[in-house]
């Protein structure tokens, strides 16, 4: 189901709506119309928007989310090459990228660094963040959640999920910082480490992990 402007495709994760070129208001109207034409088909589904390099601000994403809600469809993810769009999606608590379509998060080289992505929420099990630059999480990263970053990862909270920092050039120089560093799986560049079993009642102690002498070492994070 497609045309030159909008493509709607069903996947195992839900509907992927690809928005092509054109004026954004007219594209949103067209999507609204097409959803209305087959309301029973789309009802109860969830949508991931594939936006390419288009830059949208939070109110624009909120508006399209409201339109989808009127058709009993949920906006759950945004896939975009624009850091601004990804930031806006993160602020709304949406998934950024799709696990089975990681190409949008391919790390950029050191000569063309990506902007940092700031996520102000806790990542829960099953949620995945892909970003070619640094990633800052203001919240916890729960077991079952995953972060892949081209640069550093900073978690202003408990890190208990899976992290791969330094997926880009010079990845071994990346660092991972957290107020409580207890990942189930930690990778920096080409080096991998597993955290020991978390002890009950473990105090929150800020730590920083980095590659030293060909292994990942965690030490006190003093800023």
VOBA-1610 file (N, C-alpha, C; in pm, whole numbers, padded with zeros to 5 digits, always signed):
BEGIN
Unk+00086-00118+00000Unk+00000+00000+00000Unk+00090+00123+00000Unk+00106+00188-00119Unk+00203+00297-00124Unk+00171+00394-00237Unk+00231+00511-00227Unk+00237+00604-00337Unk+00370+00675-00325Unk+00390+00782-00402Unk+00520+00848-00400Unk+00544+00926-00271Unk+00438+00953-00197Unk+00449+01039-00079Unk+00444+00962+00052Unk+00360+00860+00058Unk+00341+00785+00182Unk+00337+00636+00152Unk+00412+00560+00229Unk+00410+00415+00217Unk+00372+00356+00352Unk+00276+00263+00352Unk+00234+00196+00474Unk+00261+00047+00457Unk+00343-00006+00547Unk+00385-00146+00536Unk+00367-00216+00670Unk+00311-00335+00666Unk+00295-00414+00787Unk+00420-00496+00815Unk+00465-00497+00939Unk+00581-00577+00981Unk+00545-00651+01108Unk+00639-00734+01157Unk+00615-00807+01281Unk+00607-00715+01401Unk+00662-00593+01388Unk+00658-00496+01497Unk+00538-00402+01489Unk+00460-00413+01382Unk+00347-00323+01363Unk+00356-00258+01227Unk+00290-00144+01211Unk+00290-00072+01084Unk+00408+00024+01077Unk+00476+00026+00963Unk+00581+00122+00938Unk+00529+00219+00831Unk+00517+00345+00869Unk+00468+00448+00777Unk+00587+00533+00735Unk+00620+00527+00606Unk+00730+00606+00552Unk+00674+00732+00488Unk+00721+00847+00537Unk+00675+00976+00485Unk+00777+01028+00385Unk+00735+01050+00263Unk+00824+01096+00158Unk+00833+01248+00153Unk+00865+01298+00034Unk+00883+01443+00018Unk+00748+01513+00003Unk+00748+01641+00033Unk+00627+01721+00024Unk+00609+01807+00146Unk+00509+01894+00142Unk+00481+01980+00256Unk+00421+01898+00369Unk+00472+01918+00489Unk+00431+01834+00602Unk+00281+01840+00629Unk+00216+01958+00632Unk+00072+01960+00660Unk-00010+01878+00560Unk+00027+01885+00432Unk-00049+01810+00332Unk-00025+01661+00345Unk+00096+01623+00385Unk+00126+01481+00405Unk+00049+01425+00524Unk+00039+01504+00629Unk-00037+01460+00747Unk-00184+01445+00712Unk-00239+01539+00634Unk-00379+01530+00591Unk-00401+01404+00507Unk-00305+01377+00420Unk-00319+01259+00334Unk-00315+01131+00416Unk-00226+01125+00515Unk-00220+01008+00601Unk-00350+00991+00679Unk-00404+01102+00729Unk-00532+01100+00801Unk-00641+01042+00712Unk-00644+01085+00587Unk-00746+01038+00493Unk-00730+00889+00465Unk-00608+00844+00445Unk-00586+00703+00411Unk-00617+00612+00528Unk-00587+00658+00648Unk-00623+00578+00766Unk-00774+00569+00780Unk-00844+00679+00750Unk-00989+00679+00758Unk-01054+00589+00655Unk-00993+00575+00539Unk-01050+00492+00433Unk-01050+00344+00468Unk-00953+00303+00553Unk-00946+00162+00592Unk-00935+00153+00744Unk-01026+00220+00811Unk-01022+00230+00956Unk-01022+00093+01024Unk-01104+00000+00974Unk-01114-00131+01039Unk-00983-00210+01025Unk-00910-00186+00916Unk-00784-00257+00893Unk-00675-00209+00990Unk-00670-00078+01013Unk-00564-00022+01096Unk-00597-00021+01244Unk-00724-00033+01279Unk-00768-00018+01417Unk-00692-00111+01511Unk-00643-00054+01622Unk-00573-00133+01722Unk-00426-00154+01694Unk-00377-00103+01580Unk-00236-00122+01545Unk-00146-00018+01608Unk-00018-00036+01586Unk+00078+00063+01632Unk+00168+00101+01515Unk+00213+00225+01515Unk+00283+00280+01400Unk+00424+00326+01437Unk+00518+00292+01351Unk+00652+00350+01356Unk+00666+00440+01235Unk+00703+00565+01258Unk+00721+00661+01149Unk+00864+00656+01099Unk+00880+00639+00969Unk+01012+00646+00906Unk+01018+00779+00831Unk+01102+00871+00881Unk+01097+01010+00833Unk+01220+01052+00754Unk+01317+00965+00737Unk+01436+01003+00663Unk+01509+01118+00730Unk+01545+01220+00654Unk+01619+01335+00709Unk+01527+01449+00751Unk+01396+01430+00742Unk+01302+01536+00776Unk+01315+01573+00924Unk+01323+01702+00953Unk+01334+01748+01091Unk+01199+01797+01141Unk+01154+01736+01251Unk+01028+01774+01312Unk+01051+01812+01457Unk+00970+01902+01506Unk+00977+01942+01647Unk+00868+01867+01724Unk+00876+01875+01854Unk+00785+01798+01940Unk+00638+01822+01909Unk+00592+01948+01894Unk+00449+01969+01865Unk+00403+01900+01736Unk+00490+01892+01636Unk+00452+01827+01510Unk+00434+01677+01531Unk+00522+01617+01611Unk+00507+01474+01641Unk+00383+01450+01728Unk+00359+01541+01822Unk+00239+01529+01906Unk+00113+01535+01821Unk+00113+01624+01722Unk-00005+01640+01636Unk-00034+01514+01557Unk+00070+01454+01501Unk+00045+01332+01422Unk+00007+01216+01515Unk+00059+01218+01637Unk+00018+01116+01734Unk-00129+01127+01767Unk-00180+01251+01778Unk-00322+01272+01806Unk-00409+01225+01690Unk-00363+01248+01567Unk-00438+01202+01451Unk-00446+01050+01449Unk-00334+00985+01476Unk-00334+00840+01481Unk-00427+00788+01589Unk-00429+00855+01703Unk-00515+00812+01814Unk-00662+00817+01775Unk-00700+00916+01693Unk-00840+00926+01649Unk-00883+00806+01566Unk-00783+00739+01506Unk-00812+00619+01428Unk-00781+00492+01509Unk-00768+00506+01640Unk-00736+00393+01729Unk-00605+00326+01692Unk-00509+00410+01653Unk-00374+00362+01620Unk-00275+00434+01711Unk-00173+00364+01757Unk-00077+00421+01851Unk+00056+00449+01783Unk+00110+00568+01805Unk+00244+00600+01759Unk+00342+00553+01866Unk+00432+00460+01829Unk+00522+00403+01930Unk+00671+00423+01898Unk+00705+00454+01773Unk+00846+00466+01738Unk+00865+00566+01625Unk+00982+00626+01622Unk+01020+00720+01516Unk+01160+00683+01469Unk+01175+00666+01340Unk+01304+00636+01279Unk+01342+00756+01192Unk+01454+00820+01224Unk+01492+00942+01154Unk+01643+00959+01153Unk+01693+01023+01048Unk+01834+01058+01041Unk+01862+01193+01105Unk+01756+01264+01146Unk+01771+01397+01203Unk+01785+01389+01355Unk+01895+01438+01412Unk+01911+01438+01558Unk+01799+01515+01629Unk+01754+01627+01568Unk+01648+01704+01628Unk+01518+01626+01638Unk+01486+01553+01533Unk+01365+01471+01533Unk+01376+01360+01636Unk+01494+01297+01644Unk+01512+01191+01743Unk+01500+01244+01885Unk+01552+01363+01909Unk+01540+01424+02042Unk+01393+01450+02076Unk+01319+01502+01979Unk+01177+01530+02002Unk+01101+01401+02032Unk+01134+01294+01961Unk+01069+01164+01984Unk+01103+01112+02123Unk+01229+01126+02163Unk+01270+01079+02296Unk+01197+01154+02406Unk+01177+01284+02387Unk+01106+01364+02487Unk+00961+01317+02504Unk+00904+01260+02398Unk+00767+01209+02405Unk+00761+01065+02453Unk+00877+01007+02484Unk+00880+00869+02532Unk+00863+00766+02423Unk+00891+00803+02298Unk+00878+00710+02186Unk+01007+00633+02165Unk+00995+00515+02107Unk+01114+00439+02068Unk+01186+00515+01957Unk+01317+00502+01954Unk+01397+00569+01852Unk+01461+00463+01765Unk+01414+00450+01642Unk+01463+00345+01554Unk+01389+00215+01579Unk+01413+00118+01493Unk+01352-00013+01505Unk+01460-00119+01518Unk+01444-00217+01608Unk+01547-00319+01627Unk+01585-00394+01501Unk+01488-00413+01411Unk+01518-00489+01290Unk+01560-00399+01174Unk+01578-00267+01202Unk+01622-00175+01098Unk+01727-00081+01156Unk+01845-00137+01193Unk+01944-00056+01263Unk+02027+00035+01175Unk+02002+00037+01047Unk+02090+00112+00958Unk+02089+00261+00985Unk+01981+00315+01039Unk+01977+00459+01064Unk+02073+00498+01174Unk+02120+00401+01252Unk+02207+00433+01364Unk+02352+00393+01338Unk+02388+00373+01213Unk+02526+00341+01183Unk+02614+00456+01227Unk+02719+00425+01301Unk+02803+00530+01360Unk+02873+00612+01253Unk+02882+00742+01278Unk+02954+00830+01187Unk+03101+00831+01224Unk+03184+00875+01134Unk+03327+00878+01161Unk+03361+00994+01254Unk+03482+00993+01308Unk+03523+01098+01400Unk+03527+01235+01332Unk+03540+01237+01200Unk+03546+01363+01128Unk+03408+01428+01115Unk+03302+01348+01131Unk+03166+01402+01122Unk+03085+01353+01241Unk+03115+01401+01360Unk+03047+01352+01479Unk+02900+01390+01481Unk+02819+01300+01536Unk+02677+01329+01549Unk+02651+01405+01678Unk+02537+01472+01684Unk+02499+01541+01806Unk+02465+01440+01914Unk+02478+01481+02039Unk+02442+01394+02150Unk+02290+01380+02159Unk+02245+01264+02198Unk+02103+01238+02217Unk+02075+01233+02367Unk+01983+01318+02413Unk+01946+01321+02554Unk+01807+01262+02569Unk+01794+01158+02651Unk+01667+01089+02673Unk+01627+01109+02818Unk+01517+01178+02841Unk+01473+01209+02977Unk+01363+01113+03021Unk+01398+00989+03039Unk+01303+00888+03086Unk+01378+00760+03118Unk+01313+00672+03187Unk+01370+00540+03215Unk+01345+00447+03097Unk+01448+00372+03059Unk+01434+00272+02952Unk+01392+00140+03015Unk+01281+00088+02970Unk+01228-00037+03025Unk+01264-00155+02936Unk+01242-00274+02988Unk+01276-00397+02916Unk+01213-00398+02777Unk+01293-00430+02676Unk+01247-00435+02538Unk+01267-00306+02462Unk+01299-00197+02531Unk+01320-00070+02463Unk+01466-00058+02420Unk+01487-00004+02300Unk+01620+00002+02240Unk+01648+00144+02191Unk+01769+00193+02218Unk+01812+00323+02168Unk+01934+00302+02078Unk+01925+00350+01952Unk+02038+00352+01860Unk+02071+00498+01830Unk+02199+00534+01838Unk+02236+00671+01803Unk+02383+00675+01763Unk+02418+00749+01656Unk+02557+00751+01609Unk+02650+00838+01692Unk+02595+00918+01784Unk+02679+01002+01869Unk+02675+00958+02013Unk+02694+01053+02105Unk+02686+01023+02248Unk+02540+01008+02289Unk+02516+00929+02394Unk+02381+00911+02448Unk+02383+00944+02596Unk+02290+01029+02638Unk+02275+01064+02779Unk+02134+01023+02822Unk+02125+00940+02924Unk+01997+00896+02977Unk+01977+00960+03114Unk+01872+01039+03128Unk+01837+01095+03258Unk+01725+01007+03314Unk+01765+00904+03383Unk+01673+00801+03430Unk+01748+00670+03439Unk+01677+00562+03466Unk+01740+00431+03476Unk+01737+00357+03343Unk+01823+00258+03330Unk+01821+00165+03217Unk+01796+00027+03276Unk+01673-00021+03265Unk+01633-00145+03330Unk+01686-00268+03258Unk+01694-00382+03326Unk+01733-00507+03259Unk+01642-00534+03140Unk+01700-00576+03029Unk+01624-00600+02907Unk+01621-00483+02812Unk+01661-00363+02860Unk+01673-00246+02772Unk+01813-00244+02711Unk+01827-00175+02599Unk+01955-00176+02526Unk+01989-00038+02472Unk+02118-00002+02481Unk+02168+00123+02423Unk+02285+00089+02332Unk+02284+00144+02211Unk+02399+00135+02120Unk+02435+00277+02078Unk+02556+00317+02108Unk+02597+00455+02082Unk+02730+00457+02007Unk+02741+00549+01911Unk+02868+00565+01841Unk+02976+00622+01931Unk+02935+00698+02034Unk+03029+00759+02126Unk+03011+00709+02268Unk+03011+00804+02363Unk+03000+00770+02505Unk+02855+00749+02546Unk+02838+00683+02661Unk+02706+00665+02721Unk+02713+00713+02866Unk+02625+00805+02901Unk+02617+00856+03037Unk+02475+00832+03089Unk+02464+00765+03202Unk+02334+00734+03260Unk+02325+00802+03397Unk+02235+00898+03408Unk+02213+00967+03535Unk+02107+00887+03612Unk+02150+00766+03652Unk+02061+00673+03719Unk+02127+00537+03724Unk+02046+00432+03738Unk+02097+00295+03746Unk+02107+00234+03607Unk+02222+00181+03574Unk+02244+00114+03445Unk+02247-00036+03470Unk+02137-00103+03434Unk+02127-00248+03457Unk+02091-00325+03329Unk+02090-00255+03217Unk+02059-00320+03090Unk+02184-00350+03011Unk+02171-00351+02878Unk+02281-00382+02786Unk+02329-00254+02719Unk+02460-00235+02715Unk+02518-00115+02655Unk+02633-00151+02564Unk+02633-00091+02445Unk+02748-00098+02355Unk+02784+00045+02320Unk+02890+00096+02381Unk+02940+00229+02351Unk+03057+00219+02254Unk+03079+00325+02177Unk+03192+00325+02084Unk+03174+00233+01966Unk+03057+00238+01903Unk+03035+00156+01783Unk+03099+00219+01660Unk+03144+00345+01673Unk+03203+00415+01560Unk+03354+00409+01559Unk+03414+00503+01485Unk+03560+00509+01476Unk+03619+00537+01613Unk+03737+00479+01641Unk+03804+00496+01771Unk+03712+00458+01886Unk+03634+00354+01865Unk+03535+00313+01965Unk+03594+00273+02098Unk+03717+00222+02096Unk+03779+00177+02221Unk+03809+00292+02316Unk+03800+00416+02267Unk+03824+00532+02353Unk+03697+00582+02422Unk+03584+00519+02393Unk+03458+00561+02453Unk+03455+00524+02601Unk+03365+00589+02674Unk+03345+00560+02815Unk+03198+00538+02842Unk+03169+00468+02953Unk+03033+00448+03000Unk+03028+00489+03146Unk+02942+00587+03179Unk+02931+00636+03316Unk+02788+00615+03365Unk+02774+00585+03494Unk+02642+00570+03553Unk+02651+00593+03703Unk+02540+00637+03761Unk+02535+00653+03906Unk+02540+00518+03975Unk+02492+00415+03906Unk+02510+00277+03952Unk+02536+00192+03829Unk+02656+00140+03818Unk+02700+00068+03699Unk+02688-00083+03722Unk+02575-00139+03680Unk+02550-00282+03698Unk+02489-00341+03571Unk+02553-00324+03455Unk+02494-00372+03329Unk+02495-00524+03321Unk+02395-00577+03253Unk+02395-00721+03228Unk+02495-00757+03120Unk+02525-00660+03033Unk+02622-00682+02926Unk+02680-00547+02888Unk+02811-00536+02891Unk+02877-00409+02862Unk+02983-00429+02754Unk+02976-00347+02651Unk+03075-00351+02544Unk+03121-00209+02514Unk+03251-00192+02502Unk+03310-00065+02461Unk+03401-00094+02343Unk+03367-00042+02228Unk+03444-00072+02107Unk+03440-00221+02080Unk+03557-00284+02078Unk+03566-00428+02053Unk+03584-00510+02180Unk+03572-00444+02295Unk+03594-00513+02423Unk+03462-00538+02493Unk+03450-00654+02554Unk+03325-00697+02618Unk+03352-00734+02763Unk+03259-00695+02850Unk+03267-00732+02991Unk+03127-00762+03041Unk+03116-00849+03138Unk+02989-00879+03201Unk+02997-00840+03347Unk+02888-00781+03396Unk+02886-00737+03534Unk+02861-00856+03626Unk+02922-00858+03744Unk+02890-00963+03841Unk+02746-00952+03887Unk+02695-01058+03947Unk+02557-01057+03995Unk+02535-00943+04091Unk+02427-00869+04070Unk+02398-00752+04153Unk+02357-00797+04292Unk+02413-00734+04395Unk+02380-00767+04532Unk+02257-00690+04576Unk+02174-00758+04657Unk+02055-00694+04708Unk+02093-00576+04797Unk+02028-00463+04778Unk+02057-00347+04861Unk+02184-00275+04823Unk+02236-00300+04704Unk+02359-00235+04661Unk+02342-00084+04659Unk+02438-00012+04718Unk+02432+00132+04723Unk+02464+00192+04586Unk+02410+00311+04562Unk+02435+00378+04436Unk+02572+00446+04442Unk+02668+00392+04368Unk+02804+00444+04365Unk+02841+00482+04222Unk+02859+00609+04192Unk+02892+00650+04055Unk+03023+00586+04008Unk+03019+00527+03889Unk+03137+00464+03832Unk+03150+00496+03684Unk+03271+00485+03634Unk+03300+00506+03492Unk+03377+00387+03440Unk+03332+00332+03328Unk+03399+00219+03265Unk+03471+00266+03140Unk+03593+00218+03120Unk+03672+00253+03003Unk+03766+00137+02972Unk+03827+00143+02855Unk+03922+00039+02815Unk+04061+00080+02861Unk+04122-00006+02941Unk+04258+00017+02989Unk+04336-00114+02980Unk+04452-00108+02917Unk+04538-00227+02903Unk+04460-00345+02844Unk+04383-00314+02739Unk+04310-00416+02663Unk+04201-00487+02743Unk+04145-00418+02840Unk+04031-00474+02912Unk+03945-00358+02965Unk+03817-00388+02993Unk+03727-00287+03045Unk+03744-00278+03196Unk+03769-00158+03243Unk+03791-00133+03385Unk+03690-00032+03435Unk+03628-00061+03550Unk+03536+00032+03613Unk+03604+00097+03734Unk+03592+00229+03744Unk+03651+00301+03856Unk+03558+00411+03900Unk+03588+00470+04014Unk+03504+00575+04068Unk+03488+00689+03969Unk+03362+00734+03951Unk+03332+00844+03859Unk+03327+00972+03941Unk+03428+01055+03920Unk+03442+01179+03998Unk+03406+01303+03916Unk+03351+01280+03796Unk+03313+01394+03713Unk+03406+01411+03598
//
